[in-house]
Amino acid sequence: MPARVSEALILRTYPFQEADLIVSFFTRDLGKLRGVARGARRTKSKFGAALERLSYVRAYYFQRPNRELVRLDQCELLRSPFELQRDYAAAVALDFLAEVSEQLLAPAEPSERFFRLLLAVIEHLRAEAAAGPWRAVTYFCLWAVRLSGFLPELRVSPESAGIAEEMLKKPVGELTPRNWSKQTAADLRRFLIRRIEEHLERRLITVPLLEAL
């Protein structure tokens, strides 16, 4: 019996030896892991389509102490991204989501919110395929850099918020003359980024996964 069972999203696979694959997968409880899937490249592999990138799976694996690679014994496919891959734009978006996640996520560091973010964005892509993928991709980018610690908390002073609100409502020629500083510009940038997030959120499908972020 495998030592661990985790919900996971497949991020990338790499050829290894004659018939094996090295799999990078993002688990809900233990973060990003890498493991060897024996025989995964064979025609009649037991893994089937479960190792396609961004497949939502239940992964069965064995993890030895002080070993970088786990042994991936089985992946039970819970949700396949296959239907999205038929659309070129959506397929490119999936590649982008997987690659960004692969680069941003630190090994073996759990991130429940990042996991739910990926699930929510993929679900939106599936449900709103006709609208195109780029709204959801933009939303993912904003949250991914925030959850990874690259985007600071978006706090602004009441004065800067008032300036930003006026900029959104009036033409440039009608804006009230003000004294600007570096801090004012930084506050405005944070405020406008948050307004962009809110604008995107209102246009995304409201699903429990997204509301829980």
C-alpha positions in Angstrom: 0.0 0.0 0.0 1.2 3.5 -0.8 2.3 5.6 2.2 0.4 8.7 1.1 -2.7 9.7 -0.9 -3.2 13.3 -1.9 -5.4 15.4 -4.2 -3.0 16.9 -6.8 -2.7 18.8 -10.0 -0.1 17.6 -12.6 2.3 20.4 -13.6 4.9 18.9 -15.8 6.4 15.6 -16.9 9.9 14.7 -18.1 11.2 11.5 -19.8 13.3 9.3 -17.5 15.1 6.2 -18.6 13.4 4.0 -21.2 9.8 3.9 -20.1 9.5 6.2 -17.0 8.5 9.8 -16.4 9.5 12.2 -13.8 6.3 14.0 -12.7 6.1 17.4 -11.0 2.7 17.5 -9.2 1.2 20.0 -6.8 -0.6 18.4 -3.9 -3.2 20.0 -1.7 -1.6 19.0 1.6 2.2 18.8 1.0 2.8 21.3 -1.8 4.8 20.7 -5.0 6.5 17.3 -5.2 8.5 15.4 -7.9 8.2 11.7 -8.4 9.0 8.8 -10.7 6.1 7.2 -12.5 7.4 3.7 -13.5 6.3 2.6 -17.0 4.3 5.7 -17.6 5.6 6.0 -21.2 4.4 2.5 -22.2 1.4 2.2 -24.5 -0.6 0.3 -21.9 0.5 2.4 -18.9 -1.6 2.1 -15.8 -1.5 6.0 -15.6 -3.3 6.5 -18.8 -4.2 10.2 -19.4 -3.9 11.0 -15.7 -0.5 12.6 -16.2 -1.6 15.3 -18.7 -0.7 18.7 -17.4 -3.2 20.2 -15.0 -5.1 17.0 -14.7 -6.9 16.9 -11.3 -6.0 13.6 -9.7 -5.8 11.6 -6.6 -2.2 10.6 -6.3 -0.9 7.5 -4.5 2.8 7.7 -3.8 5.5 6.6 -1.4 7.9 9.1 0.1 11.2 8.1 1.7 12.9 10.5 4.2 15.6 12.7 2.7 14.8 11.7 -0.8 14.0 14.3 -3.4 11.9 12.1 -5.7 8.9 10.1 -4.4 7.6 6.9 -6.0 4.4 7.6 -7.8 2.4 4.4 -7.8 -1.0 5.4 -9.2 -3.0 8.5 -10.2 -6.8 8.3 -10.2 -8.2 10.9 -12.6 -10.8 13.2 -11.0 -11.1 15.8 -13.7 -9.4 15.9 -17.1 -8.4 19.1 -19.0 -8.8 17.3 -22.3 -12.0 19.2 -23.3 -10.1 22.5 -22.9 -7.2 21.4 -25.1 -9.4 21.3 -28.2 -9.4 25.1 -28.2 -6.0 26.6 -29.1 -6.3 29.7 -26.9 -7.4 27.6 -23.9 -4.6 25.1 -24.4 -2.0 27.9 -24.4 -3.6 29.3 -21.2 -3.3 25.9 -19.5 0.3 25.7 -20.5 0.8 29.2 -19.0 -0.9 28.3 -15.8 1.1 25.1 -15.4 4.5 26.8 -16.2 3.9 29.8 -13.9 2.8 27.5 -11.1 5.9 25.3 -11.6 8.2 28.3 -11.4 6.5 30.1 -8.5 5.7 27.2 -6.1 8.5 26.2 -3.7 9.1 22.5 -3.3 7.2 20.8 -0.5 5.6 24.0 0.8 1.8 23.6 1.2 -0.3 26.4 -0.2 -4.0 25.6 0.1 -5.0 29.0 -1.4 -2.8 28.5 -4.5 -4.3 25.1 -5.0 -7.8 26.4 -4.8 -6.9 29.3 -7.1 -5.8 26.9 -9.8 -8.9 24.8 -9.4 -11.2 27.8 -9.6 -9.5 29.3 -12.7 -9.5 25.9 -14.5 -13.2 25.5 -13.7 -13.9 29.0 -15.0 -12.1 28.2 -18.3 -14.2 25.1 -18.6 -17.5 26.8 -17.9 -16.9 30.0 -19.8 -15.0 28.7 -22.8 -16.9 30.9 -25.2 -15.6 34.1 -23.4 -12.0 33.2 -24.0 -9.3 32.5 -21.4 -7.6 35.8 -20.9 -9.8 37.3 -18.2 -9.2 34.3 -16.1 -5.5 34.3 -16.9 -5.1 37.9 -15.8 -6.9 37.1 -12.6 -4.6 34.1 -12.0 -1.5 36.3 -12.6 -2.6 38.9 -10.0 -3.4 36.3 -7.3 -0.4 34.1 -8.1 2.2 36.8 -7.5 0.3 37.9 -4.4 0.2 34.5 -2.9 3.8 33.9 -3.7 4.8 37.1 -1.9 5.9 39.2 -4.8 2.9 41.7 -4.7 2.6 43.6 -1.4 -0.6 44.1 0.4 -2.6 46.8 -1.4 -3.2 49.4 1.3 -3.6 53.1 0.4 -4.2 56.3 2.3 -7.7 57.9 2.1 -6.2 60.8 0.2 -4.7 58.6 -2.5 -7.9 56.6 -2.7 -9.8 59.8 -3.4 -7.4 60.8 -6.1 -7.7 57.4 -7.8 -11.5 57.5 -7.6 -11.5 60.9 -9.3 -9.2 59.6 -12.0 -11.6 56.8 -12.8 -14.6 59.1 -13.1 -13.3 62.3 -14.8 -11.3 63.2 -18.0 -7.7 64.2 -17.5 -8.4 67.9 -18.1 -11.0 68.1 -15.3 -8.9 66.5 -12.5 -8.2 68.7 -9.4 -4.6 70.1 -9.3 -2.7 68.3 -6.6 0.9 67.9 -5.2 2.3 64.5 -6.2 4.9 62.5 -4.4 6.5 59.0 -4.8 4.3 57.7 -2.0 1.2 59.1 -3.8 2.2 57.3 -7.0 2.8 54.0 -5.2 -0.5 54.3 -3.4 -2.3 54.9 -6.7 -0.7 51.9 -8.3 -1.8 49.6 -5.5 -5.3 51.0 -5.5 -5.7 50.7 -9.3 -4.4 47.1 -9.2 -7.0 46.2 -6.6 -9.7 47.9 -8.7 -8.6 45.7 -11.7 -8.9 42.6 -9.5 -12.4 43.6 -8.4 -13.4 44.3 -12.0 -12.1 40.8 -13.0 -13.7 39.1 -10.1 -17.2 40.5 -10.9 -16.9 38.9 -14.4 -15.6 35.5 -13.3 -18.0 32.7 -12.5 -18.8 32.7 -8.8 -17.9 29.3 -7.5 -17.3 28.2 -3.9 -13.6 27.6 -4.7 -13.2 31.2 -5.8 -15.2 32.7 -2.9 -13.0 30.9 -0.4 -9.9 32.7 -1.5 
